Amino acid sequence: MIDFKLDPKTGTPFYRQIIDQIRFGIAAGNLKTGEQLPTVRALAVELKVNLNTVAKAYRELEIQKVLETQQGTGTFVSEAKFHIPAKEKSSKLKEICNEFSAIAFSYGFTVRDIIDQLSKTEKK
């Protein structure tokens, strides 16, 4: 299971952030085929968002055949093979790095500080 996190500062709509986290979670192997996701209500409460936000994300992923909803049972990761194109992965990493570095620089950290910390984190 993945730990969903929403960031209002990115400008990306919450439903899109949920979609991206599920897609990348599947691609990274953190979500397995057949794994049950939280109910719309449970995830909405956990993330403190409107039910319709989560429902919209789940619905879009169902249309893409990434998720399957079984009435009365829940929403599950489908068996369809899923791959995120290298260009999309690169774009997402660039977006994350830009946001991260902007925050770090605003606190006065240098690129060297960031690299040193990332190197320490990677070794754990």
Beta strands, then each sheet from edge to edge (+ up, - down):
strand 1: 67-70
strand 2: 74-77
sheet 1: 1+ 2-
end
